[in-house]
Amino acid sequence: MATGTDNNSVIEVEFKAIQKTLKKIQHTPLDDFYRDVANRLKNNFLMGFKNSQAPDGTPWAPIRHREGKPLIDSGRLRRSIQAKHTGEQAEVGTNVVYARAQQEGLPSPINVKEHTRVINQAFGKKLKQPKKITVSAHKKKINIKPRPFFGLEAPQKKIIAQAFTHFMKKNTIGGQSVT
């Protein structure tokens, strides 16, 4: 009976074989392959949001400050995930500035630099004119637990292997490239 570790070793060997074969067929247009990989990985990461789990399958830390699932309060982060590809690579990413804090976590406390803020109300009452105030540097208590939503773990390597197998079947006949 194979253990999870044995299965991961097999996946690693397959993954390295794919990398080696890709170098051998470097003159074959690989746009279709990388497009497929990017789209499959994007869908896999989006499924992680649905299931509240990291790429390796471990569950995300639960949330305590509201009802619902982690990382999908407004859906902005999930909607921001984009897949891109070229003939040389596949990329899945986001441009949301707080994504890294959610991916890696953020220990408490953090240092907040002195900054200017515009206020429209004070003590619950609307001001006649907005007012600029200077907020002194301070420490802010915040503790964001890591909830990885991107990563290249065994399940993602298996997805890449499946995309590669599909690509090779589609682009070779009896070992001869048809491109």
Steps between C-alpha positions, in 0.01 A plus 500: 500500500642840401518773759442869439877555513558229236234662282671840537833345396339353188346838418839671545665251261221551243524877540877497438450274196252752360749783546767296319267410212389862463862596442528232231194624311594864539444574131140379517258790562395465864235773519219246525676310777571807712148639442356168619730493805414861595127439469509169688703650784273805521197271528678293764582808708141625467380161625719560804289807580182295467637226729692738734822309455863554406648359177633200693147423624537616860205703630537873554490637852139584591386859538354638821402858420209424265287221358595327176812360344852644523625726217162544331329779695464727197637260237751760377808285558345195333379703200846658460673169424618502140675247277758609242723304269765538234670240288749459785304512824169496681415744779213527742490800728320799644564872522308548826735668748384303805541162328849440643380561857223243447733252327785520753328636810584813693619483861396753758583780568587695187658844484286771345693805377388854567251602234234755411134409500195696385204477736138592425359443846611517861333343801218374278416846362558612142751784460414810295827463308722191463809539717853366454654353813840348567496156654813425704707189439369212707477125533182330389389166636419273209541128459422359158552125488657366180241369257700398192296504181792476255769236493661227294437191712447135403138557381607786271794301365255222419283752312805610300584134427144442374520809279833381366365152422205661320735729307731216397211278384360788299835598345676172432419193297719198570760725659521727192409864551221621274578869540 
